[in-house]
């Protein structure tokens, strides 16, 4: 499995799919933090996240089977379950839980931006350490994140902070580990991961007493279906496409851009405040993404 990014020649080359997938992750996943905030206003967090991924995964699985995709083997189902629990329950479920506790969408995205550092660590444990330029890019991105979150109020919400830190570690581990497991082929991987990873989230929600007793409002429902269609089916498929074709550092570079998108959307639609620190941090974060991409081209 290749860990390098192909050079871009024309829209018909494989690299066009890589750039389109990165663009999708930068914008769509940046907006899902606000979508989660709106959805959990009326829908309990683990039931919301679990049913979201169960529905999205089942839709994808059904479409792929109708198109003739092979049924995953027993080993592939087991691998998809391992990765799915890390990505869905750990990576997304904990973010949803943190936002339900009151962490703002922009701040949640800010903390999640440290995830590429975990990915670099786990990649090193599997034998592929980042290059000096990649380390420099991650350092620049981390500097931007520190500035971005310097006026945050996470100290008043330690459980939310711990949940977000746990989400970054589990998502990174699942992303890197998936490269070393026998996974279902193509888009069957995210479909099975979402279905299997959703089950423990639903179980946790039910056993912890989560219930939907009244009809959610239009904003919560609209956000919920946006998370299913764009946030799960489209963006998660793009992410799995990337993890199979580029390094973990590039695949997770969206984490540097998502805070910028989340902060802007939070300010526009949820009255979250963009501070002077944020205005300074934004170009640092975008520069980090560019530096990581340049490092990959240099490797090739």
C-alpha positions as CSV (number, residue, x, y, z in Angstrom):
1,X,0.0,0.0,0.0
2,X,1.5,3.3,-1.1
3,X,2.2,6.0,1.4
4,X,3.0,8.7,-1.1
5,X,0.8,11.2,-3.0
6,X,0.9,10.9,-6.8
7,X,1.8,14.0,-8.7
8,X,-1.1,16.0,-10.3
9,X,-1.3,15.9,-14.0
10,X,-4.9,16.2,-15.0
11,X,-8.4,15.7,-13.6
12,X,-8.3,12.1,-14.8
13,X,-5.3,11.0,-12.8
14,X,-5.6,9.4,-9.4
15,X,-4.3,12.6,-7.7
16,X,-7.6,14.4,-8.6
17,X,-9.4,12.0,-6.3
18,X,-6.9,12.8,-3.5
19,X,-7.3,16.5,-3.8
20,X,-11.1,16.3,-4.0
21,X,-11.2,14.1,-0.9
22,X,-9.0,16.5,1.0
23,X,-11.2,19.4,-0.1
24,X,-14.3,17.5,1.1
25,X,-12.8,16.8,4.5
26,X,-11.6,20.3,5.0
27,X,-15.1,21.8,4.4
28,X,-17.5,19.1,5.4
29,X,-15.9,17.8,8.5
30,X,-15.2,21.4,9.5
31,X,-18.9,22.0,9.4
32,X,-19.9,18.8,11.3
33,X,-18.8,20.3,14.6
34,X,-21.6,22.9,14.3
35,X,-24.0,20.2,13.1
36,X,-23.2,18.1,16.2
37,X,-23.8,21.1,18.4
38,X,-27.3,21.7,16.9
39,X,-28.2,18.0,16.8
40,X,-27.4,17.3,20.5
41,X,-29.7,20.1,21.6
42,X,-32.6,17.8,21.1
43,X,-31.1,14.3,20.6
44,X,-29.0,12.5,23.3
45,X,-25.3,12.4,22.2
46,X,-24.6,8.6,22.0
47,X,-27.9,7.7,20.5
48,X,-27.5,10.6,18.0
49,X,-24.0,9.5,17.0
50,X,-24.7,5.8,17.0
51,X,-27.9,5.9,14.9
52,X,-26.3,8.4,12.6
53,X,-23.5,6.0,11.7
54,X,-25.7,2.9,11.7
55,X,-28.1,4.4,9.1
56,X,-25.2,5.8,7.0
57,X,-23.3,2.5,7.1
58,X,-26.4,0.4,6.2
59,X,-27.3,2.7,3.3
60,X,-23.7,2.5,1.9
61,X,-23.6,-1.3,2.5
62,X,-26.9,-1.9,0.7
63,X,-25.9,0.3,-2.3
64,X,-22.5,-1.5,-2.6
65,X,-24.0,-4.9,-2.5
66,X,-26.6,-4.0,-5.2
67,X,-23.6,-2.8,-7.3
68,X,-22.0,-6.2,-7.0
69,X,-19.4,-5.5,-4.3
70,X,-18.1,-8.6,-2.6
71,X,-19.4,-9.5,0.9
72,X,-16.6,-9.0,3.4
73,X,-14.9,-12.1,4.8
74,X,-15.0,-13.1,8.4
75,X,-11.5,-11.6,9.0
76,X,-12.5,-8.4,7.2
77,X,-15.6,-8.0,9.4
78,X,-13.4,-8.4,12.5
79,X,-10.9,-5.9,11.3
80,X,-13.7,-3.4,10.4
81,X,-15.1,-3.9,13.9
82,X,-11.8,-3.1,15.6
83,X,-11.2,0.1,13.5
84,X,-14.9,1.1,13.6
85,X,-15.0,1.1,17.4
86,X,-11.9,3.3,17.5
87,X,-13.1,5.7,14.9
88,X,-16.8,5.8,15.6
89,X,-17.1,5.3,19.4
90,X,-13.7,6.8,20.3
91,X,-13.2,9.4,17.6
92,X,-16.7,10.7,17.0
93,X,-18.7,9.5,20.0
94,X,-16.4,11.3,22.5
95,X,-16.5,14.5,20.4
96,X,-20.3,14.4,20.5
97,X,-20.3,13.8,24.2
98,X,-17.9,16.7,24.8
99,X,-20.1,19.1,22.8
100,X,-23.2,17.9,24.8
101,X,-21.2,18.9,27.9
102,X,-21.0,22.4,26.6
103,X,-17.7,22.6,24.7
104,X,-18.2,25.0,21.8
105,X,-18.0,23.6,18.2
106,X,-15.0,25.8,17.3
107,X,-13.1,24.8,20.5
108,X,-13.8,21.1,20.0
109,X,-12.4,21.3,16.5
110,X,-9.4,23.1,17.9
111,X,-8.5,20.3,20.3
112,X,-9.1,17.7,17.6
113,X,-6.4,19.4,15.5
114,X,-3.7,17.8,17.6
115,X,-4.7,14.4,16.2
116,X,-2.0,14.3,13.5
117,X,0.6,14.3,16.2
118,X,-0.9,11.1,17.6
119,X,-1.0,9.7,14.0
120,X,2.7,10.5,13.6
121,X,3.4,8.7,16.8
122,X,1.4,5.6,16.0
123,X,2.9,5.6,12.4
124,X,6.4,5.6,14.0
125,X,5.5,2.7,16.1
126,X,4.5,0.8,12.9
127,X,7.8,1.7,11.3
128,X,7.2,5.0,9.4
129,X,8.3,8.1,11.2
130,X,7.5,11.5,9.7
131,X,10.2,13.4,7.7
132,X,11.8,16.6,9.1
133,X,9.5,18.7,6.9
134,X,6.4,16.9,8.2
135,X,7.6,17.4,11.8
136,X,8.0,21.1,10.9
137,X,4.5,21.3,9.5
138,X,3.0,19.6,12.5
139,X,5.0,22.0,14.8
140,X,3.7,25.0,12.9
141,X,0.2,23.6,13.1
142,X,0.5,23.0,16.8
143,X,1.7,26.6,17.3
144,X,-1.4,27.8,15.6
145,X,-3.6,25.5,17.7
146,X,-2.0,26.8,20.9
147,X,-2.7,30.4,19.9
148,X,-6.2,29.4,18.8
149,X,-7.1,27.9,22.1
150,X,-5.2,30.2,24.4
151,X,-8.4,32.0,25.5
152,X,-10.5,28.9,25.6
153,X,-12.5,27.9,28.7
154,X,-11.6,24.2,28.7
155,X,-10.3,24.4,32.3
156,X,-13.8,24.7,33.5
157,X,-14.8,21.6,31.6
158,X,-12.1,18.9,32.4
159,X,-14.3,16.0,31.4
160,X,-15.0,17.6,28.1
161,X,-11.3,18.2,27.6
162,X,-10.4,14.6,28.5
163,X,-13.1,13.3,26.1
164,X,-11.7,15.4,23.2
165,X,-8.1,14.2,24.0
166,X,-9.3,10.6,24.0
167,X,-11.1,11.2,20.7
168,X,-7.9,12.4,19.1
169,X,-5.9,9.4,20.2
170,X,-8.4,6.7,19.3
171,X,-9.1,8.2,15.9
172,X,-5.4,8.4,15.1
173,X,-4.8,4.8,16.3
174,X,-7.7,3.5,14.2
175,X,-6.5,5.4,11.1
176,X,-3.0,4.1,11.3
177,X,-3.9,0.5,12.4
178,X,-6.3,0.1,9.5
179,X,-3.3,0.1,7.2
180,X,-2.0,-3.0,8.8
181,X,-5.2,-5.0,8.9
182,X,-7.0,-7.0,6.3
183,X,-9.9,-4.6,5.6
184,X,-12.9,-4.8,3.4
185,X,-12.2,-3.5,-0.1
186,X,-12.9,0.0,-1.3
187,X,-16.0,1.8,0.1
188,X,-17.1,-1.4,1.8
189,X,-14.5,-0.5,4.5
190,X,-16.2,2.7,5.8
191,X,-19.7,1.1,5.4
192,X,-18.8,-1.9,7.7
193,X,-16.8,0.3,10.1
194,X,-19.8,2.7,10.5
195,X,-22.2,-0.2,11.1
196,X,-20.1,-2.1,13.6
197,X,-18.7,1.0,15.3
198,X,-22.2,2.4,15.9
199,X,-23.4,-0.6,17.9
200,X,-21.4,0.1,21.1
201,X,-22.5,3.8,21.0
202,X,-26.1,2.9,20.8
203,X,-25.6,0.4,23.7
204,X,-23.9,3.0,25.8
205,X,-26.7,5.5,25.1
206,X,-29.4,3.0,26.1
207,X,-27.7,1.7,29.2
208,X,-26.9,5.2,30.4
209,X,-30.5,6.1,30.2
210,X,-30.6,8.1,27.0
211,X,-34.1,8.3,25.5
212,X,-35.8,10.4,22.8
213,X,-39.1,11.4,24.4
214,X,-40.2,14.3,22.2
215,X,-39.9,15.0,18.5
216,X,-36.6,16.9,17.8
217,X,-36.9,20.4,16.4
218,X,-36.3,21.2,12.7
219,X,-32.8,22.5,13.3
220,X,-31.7,19.3,15.2
221,X,-33.4,17.0,12.6
222,X,-31.8,18.9,9.7
223,X,-28.4,18.8,11.4
224,X,-28.9,15.0,12.1
225,X,-29.6,14.2,8.4
226,X,-26.8,16.5,7.3
227,X,-24.4,14.5,9.5
228,X,-25.7,11.2,8.1
229,X,-25.4,12.2,4.4
230,X,-22.5,14.6,4.2
231,X,-20.6,14.1,7.4
232,X,-20.8,10.3,7.4
233,X,-21.4,8.9,3.9
234,X,-19.5,11.4,1.8
235,X,-16.8,12.7,4.1
236,X,-16.0,9.4,5.8
237,X,-15.7,7.7,2.5
238,X,-13.3,10.4,1.3
239,X,-11.3,9.9,4.5
240,X,-11.0,6.1,4.0
241,X,-10.0,6.7,0.4
242,X,-7.2,8.9,1.6
243,X,-5.9,6.5,4.3
244,X,-5.4,3.9,1.6
245,X,-3.4,6.2,-0.7
246,X,-1.4,8.8,1.2
247,X,0.5,9.0,4.5
248,X,-1.3,9.4,7.8
249,X,0.1,12.9,8.1
250,X,-1.6,14.0,4.9
251,X,-4.8,12.1,5.5
252,X,-5.2,13.8,8.9
253,X,-4.1,17.2,7.7
254,X,-7.8,18.2,7.7
255,X,-7.5,18.6,11.4
256,X,-5.5,21.8,10.9
257,X,-8.2,23.3,8.6
258,X,-11.3,22.1,10.4
259,X,-10.8,24.5,13.4
260,X,-10.8,27.5,11.0
261,X,-14.0,26.3,9.3
262,X,-15.6,25.5,12.6
263,X,-14.8,28.8,14.1
264,X,-16.1,30.8,11.1
265,X,-19.4,28.8,11.0
266,X,-19.7,28.9,14.8
267,X,-19.4,32.7,14.7
268,X,-21.9,33.0,11.8
269,X,-24.6,30.7,13.0
270,X,-24.1,30.1,16.7
271,X,-22.7,33.5,17.8
272,X,-19.3,32.0,18.9
273,X,-16.6,34.7,19.2
274,X,-13.6,34.8,17.0
275,X,-10.8,36.3,19.0
276,X,-7.6,38.1,17.9
277,X,-5.6,34.9,18.7
278,X,-7.8,33.1,16.2
279,X,-7.0,35.6,13.5
280,X,-3.3,35.2,14.1
281,X,-3.5,31.4,14.2
282,X,-5.5,30.9,11.0
283,X,-2.6,31.6,8.6
284,X,-0.3,29.4,10.7
285,X,-2.7,26.5,10.5
286,X,-3.1,26.8,6.7
287,X,0.6,27.2,6.3
288,X,1.1,23.9,8.2
289,X,-1.2,22.1,5.8
290,X,0.7,23.5,2.8
291,X,4.1,22.4,4.4
292,X,2.9,18.9,5.1
293,X,1.7,18.6,1.5
294,X,5.0,19.9,0.1
295,X,6.9,17.4,2.3
296,X,4.9,14.6,0.7
297,X,5.7,15.8,-2.8
298,X,9.4,16.0,-1.9
299,X,9.3,12.4,-0.7
300,X,8.1,11.3,-4.0
